[in-house]
Amino acid sequence: MIAQPPQPDLDLASLIRTIPDFPKPGIQFRDITALIGDAAGFAESVRRLSARAAAHRPDVIVAVGARGFVFGAAVATMSGMAFCPPARRASYRVSS
């Protein structure tokens, strides 16, 4: 495994595509597929998020949704913290 070196000058916004009026008029959807697919871009975004989180001195990283899980787990790993993906209570129901 080769770690990506820090790239503080990397323009992360250039890796995020805006799709106007999706899923409905007036919404500006941000597609992060290219950001996640770019090793240097993803690594730098996780570094930056980790630095912002560290300023708040968290004990655990909690993130919701599919995007949150991708970035939250990476931030937690980089920060040496636990990751907690919350789920709706209904997700744990077991029929008897």
N, C-alpha and C positions, 0 to 999 in steps of 0.2 A: 504494500500500500504506500502510495506517495502522497504526502500531505501537500495541500496547496499553500503557497506562501501568501502572506497578507498582501492585499492589493487595495490600500485605502483610497486610491484615486479611481477605482473601477466604477463606472457609471451603471449602477444596478437598474436604474429606471429604464435604460435602453434594452434591458432583458425582459421587460414587462409590457405586454401588448394590451392596449385599450380597445375594447369592443363596445362601440356606442349602441345605446338602446337595446341592451341585452341584459336580462331576459325580457325586459319590457321597456317601452319608451321612457326616456329620462334617466335610465340606469347606465352607468359607465362601468362595465365589467372589466376587472383587471385579470388578465390571463398570465399566470406565473409559470406556465409550462416551460418556457425557454429559460427562465431563471433557475428552476430546479434541474433542468437538463444540462446546464452549463456548470461544470465542476468548479471553476474559479468563481463564478457568480454565486453559486449556492454556498460555497465555503465562506466567501466574504460576507454574504448576507447573514449567515449564522454567526460569524465573528462579531458583526455589528450588533445583532440582536443580543448576543451574550454580554457584550460590554454594557449595553443599556440595562439589561436585567441585573447585572452585577452591582450597578449603582444603587439598587434598591435592597441589596443583601437578602435575597429570598432563601428560604430553606428548601423549597421544592418548586419545580416548574410545572404549571398547570396550563394546558392549552386545549381548546375545543375545536371540533370539526376536522375534516380531512387535512386542510392546510395547516391547521394548528398542530395536528399530530406530527406532520412531517417536520415542521420547524421546531416545535416544542421538544421533541425527542432529541433532535440534533443539538439544540441549545443546552438542554440538561446534560447531555453527554459531554459537551465541550466544557461545561461549567463544573462537572463533577458532582452533579446533583441528581436527585430522584426526579422522575417524570411521572405525572399523574394525569392520565387521560380521563376526564370525567365522562360519565354516561348517564343518560336519563334513567331514572329508577325503573321505568317500564322495561328497559333493556335486560334487566336481570330476572324478570319474572319467569318462573318455571311452572308449567302446568302440572297439576297433581293428579 
